[in-house]
Amino acid sequence: MHELERQKIILSAVQEKPVATVAELVALTDASEATIRRDIAALHMNKKLKRVRGGAEALMPPTHSSIAGRPFSVNQTMHMPQKRAIASEAVALCNDGDDVIINGGTSTYQMVHLLTQKRMQIFTNSFPIAEHLLQHSKNQLTLPGGTLYREQNIILSPYENDVTKNFCASRMFMGAHSVGRLGLMESDPLVIQSEQKLLGQADELVVLADASKFKRRSSLLICSLERIDILITDDRIDNASVDMLESANIKVIIAETNSAQKTG
């Protein structure tokens, strides 16, 4: 990751919480601890943040709620050819008249362009997905109540009366922070709480996860592998990960990306 891109992520992270630790910034950027410390020092010298013991803080304290994880705008630039190919396979599972849940994320967001040709009942907690389909499609849209988290562009609520239980779907499409032998992982408890509520409203779960998600880890579990019905990934996935998924009786769909695109 380029220095300017790393520093953009660091500045975004310190705006979202009182103090962003070096460990948190390492996880967000996949950079070394030494690199992050150099970036913090440079940003401190340029008066863009304040260096503190173990991390950094914003010059002005944050004034709105935040959740853990990379901002939507940053994730949207990563592995894009693979995400577009995965999204195409996901939309191929959709038919006019279907009732579906589409969870917020940059992989699921890539479904929107192809969904403009569909007429379905769609429940989503993604503000950009809802906005795009509202303007460019005839799909019927339902959104939950809750708080809009600007950095991730999703609507989350810790309360039960957020409309979620009033929508029943044949299929749910969702991404994940990471995928491992224990199941799907995320980086924030509020995200997990919201996604688990949505999981209870869908008969079938389809996970969109590019191959990089099998190399990442988190300590927070959304659900076990056995809850997943279909997982769509890209052709960079290794055989061991495919074997792991198929051992859990998951149907694996591998989206092909042409060789010129595999640098995303």
Protein Blocks (a to p, Z undefined) as FASTA:
>chain_A
ZZklmmmmmmmmmmmpmbacfklmmmmnopafklmmmmmmmmmmnopaccdehiacdfbd
cfbdcdedddfklmmmgoklmmmmmmmmmmmmpcehiacdddedjklmmmmmmmmmpccd
dddfbfklmmmmmmmccbdcdddeddddfklopacdfbfklojmmpccfbdcdddfbdcf
kbccdfbfklmmmmmmmmmmpfbdcddddfklmmgccfbdfbdfklpmbdcddfkbcfkl
mmmmmmnopacddddddfklmmZZ
